[in-house]
Amino acid sequence: MKLQLPQGFATFLILAALTALAGLCALGGATVLERTEVWRTRLAGEMTVAIRPAPAGTSDTEVIRAAEILAGTQGVAEVRVLDRSRVAGLLAPWTAGARGPDLAILPRLIAVDLDIRAPAQRQGLADALSAAGIRAIVDDHQGWRRTALDLRRQAAAPLLGGLAACLAGLAAAGSLSVGREAERRGQALRTRLRLGESPGDCVRSLFLSCVPELGLGALVGGLIAAALGLASGLATPGANAATLAQPAIVLGAATALCAVVAVAFALVTALRRTRDMEP
């Protein structure tokens, strides 16, 4: 027994797949933008001070003194001294996981939260520590912020390219859907035009016959993208309506854009094919 698929089923599948891919590209782009911006904002609001270890190691007294100097510097909101085990964990990728006596030779780190209204400058913190005779390196995280920008640029090109390719495919699918319907109903439409029916009525009839499969394909594709986005970690244990609002808006906008592109090219094709049929 030969399996008969519903008419337009292939177009429906293509539309659903391309819409899902476009939605995931849009969601990925929005996620990269949001997370890199949060990262950059957080890094811009803090600095890290590394107390250089002396041959005998860095004493807790020196670290506490440095923290007091930093806390008293204008533009500093809060100072936090990281314990030795925390420093070892942070530096493990570069120190092969120092343990035991090796911890004494690691630098001591102090996290400095800046006053958002009038943040302290890196050179000001370095000068304050230097004046007190403390050998320290002040990192204002400029390198990490550049890394965040580079990550954004590197992710933007493939995601935008993928979205553009999906939209091109959707435009082609909309045109092919109407073209297929025009071929199937070509003789009937030519007859109606010869009998005096207006081209606008024929265009509307041809266009509306394809809209359901185009719209349904885009809707299903959007739902697939939403399901894949949730499965990939969009919904965290603490997720709520507020945290899901932005991804939902992005996916909704991407789905609507896909539907508009497919329908617009379907309408253009309907106009062109009807004009070609006019006597």
C-alpha positions, -999 to +999 in steps of 0.1 A: +000+000+000+015+033-011+017+060+016+000+092+005+012+123+024-011+153+027-006+179+000+019+206+011+033+183+038+068+187+025+066+225+025+052+223+060+082+203+072+107+226+055+090+257+070+090+241+105+126+231+103+139+264+090+118+284+115+131+262+143+167+268+132+161+306+128+146+307+163+176+289+178+200+313+160+180+343+173+179+328+208+216+320+207+225+355+196+203+371+223+219+348+249+254+357+239+246+394+239+230+393+273+256+371+290+286+390+276+270+423+286+264+410+321+300+398+322+314+431+310+292+451+334+303+429+364+340+431+354+337+469+350+325+472+386+353+454+402+391+450+402+414+423+416+446+431+436+473+404+437+498+408+465+531+396+452+545+368+474+578+374+492+604+346+493+590+334+526+554+338+514+528+365+520+518+371+556+482+375+566+492+408+583+504+423+550+472+412+532+450+427+560+469+459+558+465+460+520+428+454+524+425+482+549+443+506+525+421+497+496+389+500+517+399+535+527+406+546+491+380+569+475+358+551+450+359+517+466+327+502+479+338+469+494+369+448+498+370+410+501+402+390+509+401+356+492+415+327+514+445+307+502+424+276+492+401+298+470+432+314+454+446+279+447+413+269+431+412+300+409+449+296+398+448+258+395+447+258+356+480+277+357+497+261+387+489+225+381+467+225+413+492+237+440+485+221+474+499+220+508+532+240+512+529+252+476+500+275+487+524+297+506+541+308+473+509+318+456+499+354+454+471+366+477+441+380+460+418+408+471+385+415+453+377+452+452+341+462+444+340+498+430+316+526+438+293+527+408+288+565+412+325+574+412+346+543+408+383+543+417+409+541+390+435+513+387+464+537+390+449+553+421+447+519+439+482+510+427+497+543+440+480+538+474+495+504+478+529+515+465+530+544+490+525+519+518+554+498+505+531+469+494+542+451+463+509+445+444+495+442+409+461+458+403+440+442+375+411+463+362+399+434+340+404+453+308+417+421+292+387+401+302+363+428+290+381+427+256+376+389+256+339+394+262+337+418+232+357+394+210+334+365+220+304+386+210+319+395+176+330+359+169+295+345+178+276+372+159+288+363+124+278+326+123+245+333+141+235+361+118+247+341+088+225+311+099+195+334+105+199+349+070+202+315+054+171+303+072+152+334+060+163+329+025+151+293+026+118+304+040+114+329+012+121+301-013+096+278+005+069+304+003+075+310-034+076+272-041+044+266-022+025+291-043+042+280-075+032+244-069-004+255-062-004+277-094+007+247-114-020+225-100-048+251-105-033+268-136-061+257-160-089+267-137-073+301-130-068+308-167-104+299-173-117+322-145-096+351-159-109+346-195-144+346-181-138+381-166-129+374-130-105+401-117-068+392-113-071+403-077-096+376-069-074+350-085-044+363-066-063+362-033-076+326-040-041+314-049-025+331-020-050+321+007-048+285-004-011+284+008-013+306+039-025+278+063+005+255+056+029+285+057+015+298+090+012+264+106+047+255+096+062+286+112+041+281+143+053+245+148+089+256+141+086+282+168+073+257+193+101+233+184+127+261+189+111+269+223+112+232+233+149+229+223+158+261+240+142+249+272+159+215+269+193+232+264+192+249+298+170+280+292+148+269+322+170+268+352+158+255+387+150+291+397+134+301+364+102+321+366+080+342+343+104+371+345+135+351+335+117+334+306+101+366+293+131+378+272+137+344+255+100+341+248+099+375+232+130+367+211+115+334+199+081+350+193+097+378+172+119+353+152+088+331+145+068+361+134+096+372+111+099+338+096+061+337+089+062+372+074+091+364+051+074+332+038+040+348+034+054+379+017+073+359-009+042+337-014+022+369-021+048+382-046+048+348-063+010+347-065+009+382-081+036+372-106+020+339-116-014+354-119-001+381-142+016+355-164-018+337-167-037+368-178-049+365-215 
